[in-house]
């Protein structure tokens, strides 16, 4: 089996050893980015009836930017605000592990099936969230899963605030018509 596909399957199976592996593998950055791109393209295809073909390109770019921002926020929160004594991580480790936590998002391609889009998005979203908590726990060398959940929740709140501020400055929410 292709090593990249094998890693994506292991990430989706929530194998903590996979997240340790990609944390340590500096050469896995391209693979992590590939997972983010594939996951966002899958989401775009799954939502093509809602957003059209342009949604794939816009979604992919947004996902890549979001991945960089999210990993940076997680790095700051996890290593500066909520570290455990053994926590040692760098930004690249979080980019790699969080990138692979997007693996379950490939299921979102099945959102193209009428009537399944919402259910598929919900299942994939929850699965990706669980994978992200495992990725953060492993990258930050946490013993406590709850600490990893806390880092993800705080990061999510900050991420949403940044997005709201960005769209307020840019003149509205995505997809809204200019005034």
Phi, psi and omega per residue, in radians:
X1 nan 2.530 3.089
X2 -0.986 2.276 -3.114
X3 -1.029 -0.632 3.119
X4 -1.133 -0.839 3.120
X5 -1.096 -0.728 3.108
X6 -1.027 -0.758 3.124
X7 -1.122 -0.713 3.129
X8 -1.110 -0.722 3.115
X9 -1.119 -0.787 3.119
X10 -1.102 -0.660 3.093
X11 -1.113 -0.760 3.137
X12 -1.178 -0.493 3.086
X13 -1.383 0.014 3.070
X14 1.136 0.602 3.118
X15 -1.326 1.971 -3.133
X16 -1.071 -0.532 3.113
X17 -1.101 -0.577 3.100
X18 -1.127 -0.737 -3.127
X19 -1.170 -0.599 3.031
X20 -1.147 -0.692 -3.132
X21 -1.095 -0.849 -3.116
X22 -1.313 -0.436 3.037
X23 -1.058 -0.741 -3.073
X24 -1.450 -0.310 -3.047
X25 -1.645 1.644 -3.129
X26 -1.087 -0.382 3.107
X27 -1.368 -0.046 -3.102
X28 -1.556 0.081 -3.100
X29 -1.077 -0.753 3.117
X30 -1.094 -0.676 3.088
X31 -1.132 -0.757 3.134
X32 -1.055 -0.755 3.099
X33 -1.116 -0.670 3.095
X34 -1.052 -0.702 3.113
X35 -1.105 -0.782 3.140
X36 -1.070 -0.784 3.138
X37 -1.114 -0.853 -3.137
X38 -1.058 -0.719 3.130
X39 -1.115 -0.736 -3.128
X40 -1.262 -0.631 3.064
X41 -1.117 -0.724 3.099
X42 -1.046 -0.740 3.109
X43 -1.124 -0.703 3.126
X44 -1.122 -0.731 3.095
X45 -1.138 -0.745 3.141
X46 -1.096 -0.479 -3.111
X47 -1.890 0.329 -3.051
X48 -1.077 -0.544 3.131
X49 -1.222 -0.350 3.138
X50 -1.662 -0.816 -3.004
X51 -1.841 -0.172 -3.097
X52 1.278 -3.107 -3.089
X53 -1.123 -0.558 -3.140
X54 -1.109 -0.436 3.129
X55 -1.079 -0.480 3.138
X56 -1.185 -0.856 -3.131
X57 -1.154 -0.841 -3.128
X58 -1.096 -0.735 3.133
X59 -1.118 -0.671 3.139
X60 -1.160 -0.795 3.124
X61 -1.113 -0.772 3.125
X62 -1.081 -0.720 -3.141
X63 -1.129 -0.711 3.127
X64 -1.142 -0.782 3.098
X65 -1.107 -0.772 3.124
X66 -1.060 -0.663 3.119
X67 -1.093 -0.810 3.124
X68 -1.095 -0.790 -3.123
X69 -1.154 -0.818 -3.107
X70 -1.065 -0.780 3.134
X71 -1.111 -0.684 3.122
X72 -1.135 -0.810 3.104
X73 -1.040 -0.760 3.140
X74 -1.107 -0.703 3.107
X75 -1.057 -0.864 -3.116
X76 -1.106 -0.875 -3.098
X77 -1.127 -0.789 -3.050
X78 -1.294 -0.539 -3.099
X79 -1.761 -0.399 -3.087
X80 -1.863 -0.691 -3.073
X81 -1.656 -0.684 -3.041
X82 -2.254 0.739 -3.134
X83 -1.305 2.677 2.910
X84 -1.653 2.864 -3.089
X85 -0.937 -0.607 -3.087
X86 -1.582 0.038 -3.089
X87 -1.168 2.116 3.024
X88 -2.532 2.012 -3.121
X89 -2.663 2.752 3.004
X90 -2.126 2.969 -3.089
X91 -1.011 -0.715 -3.136
X92 -1.070 -0.674 3.118
X93 -1.084 -0.709 3.125
X94 -1.244 -0.654 3.062
X95 -1.021 -0.787 -3.095
X96 -1.177 -0.855 -3.081
X97 -1.196 -0.754 3.137
X98 -1.169 -0.625 3.074
X99 -1.010 -0.817 -3.134
X100 -1.207 -0.406 3.107
X101 -1.198 -0.152 3.069
X102 -1.437 -0.073 -3.091
X103 -0.904 -0.785 3.133
X104 -1.089 -0.294 -3.138
X105 -1.149 -0.265 3.089
X106 -1.098 -0.423 3.097
X107 -1.097 -0.379 -3.083
X108 -1.112 -0.264 3.069
X109 -1.038 -0.512 -3.136
X110 -1.299 -0.053 3.038
X111 -1.141 -0.244 3.118
X112 -1.212 -0.354 3.109
X113 -1.272 2.094 -3.105
X114 -0.923 2.340 3.102
X115 1.516 -0.183 -3.108
X116 -1.836 -0.235 -3.017
X117 -0.897 -0.885 -3.104
X118 -1.132 -0.754 -3.126
X119 -1.142 -0.804 -3.134
X120 -1.074 -0.783 -3.135
X121 -1.077 -0.726 3.129
X122 -1.115 -0.872 -3.122
X123 -1.069 -0.828 -3.135
X124 -1.110 -0.710 3.139
X125 -1.085 -0.792 3.119
X126 -1.146 -0.747 3.137
X127 -1.083 -0.751 3.105
X128 -1.126 -0.660 3.114
X129 -1.110 -0.783 3.106
X130 -1.084 -0.755 3.111
X131 -1.084 -0.663 -3.141
X132 -1.157 -0.700 3.107
X133 -1.067 -0.754 3.108
X134 -1.120 -0.751 3.134
X135 -1.050 -0.773 -3.139
X136 -1.172 -0.765 3.119
X137 -1.012 -0.768 -3.112
X138 -1.256 -0.770 -3.098
X139 -1.134 -0.612 -3.100
X140 -1.647 0.098 3.113
X141 0.959 0.688 3.125
X142 -1.392 2.518 2.962
X143 -1.539 -0.460 -3.076
X144 -1.715 2.096 3.035
X145 -1.162 -0.598 -3.130
X146 -1.111 -0.596 3.079
X147 -1.134 -0.709 3.094
X148 -1.117 -0.693 3.069
X149 -1.067 -0.779 3.130
X150 -1.042 -0.763 3.112
X151 -1.070 -0.754 -3.141
X152 -1.147 -0.727 3.135
X153 -1.146 -0.839 3.121
X154 -1.072 -0.771 3.112
X155 -1.058 -0.710 3.130
X156 -1.100 -0.774 3.124
X157 -1.074 -0.816 3.124
X158 -1.098 -0.741 3.135
X159 -1.047 -0.786 3.120
X160 -1.106 -0.757 3.116
X161 -1.062 -0.712 3.098
X162 -1.111 -0.759 3.140
X163 -1.111 -0.757 3.122
X164 -1.091 -0.786 3.111
X165 -1.073 -0.787 3.137
X166 -1.016 -0.853 -3.098
X167 -1.238 -0.502 3.058
X168 -1.165 -0.752 3.117
X169 -1.176 -0.641 -3.095
X170 -1.414 -0.094 3.035
X171 1.786 0.429 3.037
X172 2.381 3.057 -3.125
X173 -1.307 2.755 3.124
X174 -1.044 2.360 3.113
X175 1.482 -0.083 3.131
X176 -1.459 2.628 -3.135
X177 -1.402 2.510 3.101
X178 -1.137 2.603 -3.094
X179 -1.350 nan nan
